[in-house]
Amino acid sequence: MMWTGAKFLLSVVLMLAFLTACATNPITGRSQLMLVSGQEAVTSSYQAYAAMTASLQQQSKINRDAAKLARIRAITGRLIPHAFVWRSDAASWKWEVNIIDSPEVNAFCMAGGKMAIYTGFFDKLNPSDDELAQVMAHEIAHALSDHTREKMSIAMASDLGVQLLATGAQTSAGQTQMAHALALYVIQMPNSRTAESEADRIGIELAARAGYNPEAAVSLWQKMARQGGGGPEWLSTHPSHETRIAELSRMAPQVEPLYREAKGRPQQSYHF
Ligand SMILES: [Zn+2]
């Protein structure tokens, strides 16, 4: 590929940014590439989520099953107050959850607490409340650990980012469009194995704090392994099902006391 002058300059700028933009995550202690600020990640995720749900709505793909929606809102509503244990700024996020009509076994939580779960998850896995709590807690853990922001930063440093910057960065409208494209792109981009392990560890603890059985993380992944396949959340860069099940089986007894303590007291809930 021929480098145009502008592209070359941008890649140099990105390289320099790459060298200086690694930040240590206060939650995981891991150094992450951060070319996008926390506020930018949240704002562009809000915009991208609104655009995505509006488009799905037009295609009648936002599921309106009242019982299903009440169930997922009750479960995520119980998880959210415990997310603030990891980061207090999450208390000001505009949390939202929707159900998307799609056969994919998938779910996500963007920066800023914008979540979705696909009907394929209900239809193919027939999850218990405890299992649904485990998957949503895992997704929330990705958002708490700044994985969206990290993926946006990695995408910016890639060829795609260079192209987006070259075409759109000159105007503020172009920048908004670019941030929007990045936020949508990263939902489809698998997390690294490291990010997955972080989300498993934080997710199982988050669910235990909200009174959800940690053993359900194990049974959820056993179901997932039997089902095979799935959406981008569960693709190739993930730990193998066996590794993951073994790790979660080891973590479950560690968070068991938090689960038992939570079971003994009334649960708080976030109101959507
Ligand atoms: Zn994940």
Boltz pocket constraint, residues with backbone or C-beta under 6 A from the ligand:
constraints:
  - pocket:
      binder: B
      contacts: [[A, 138], [A, 142], [A, 191], [A, 195], [A, 196], [A, 199], [A, 233]]
      max_distance: 6.0
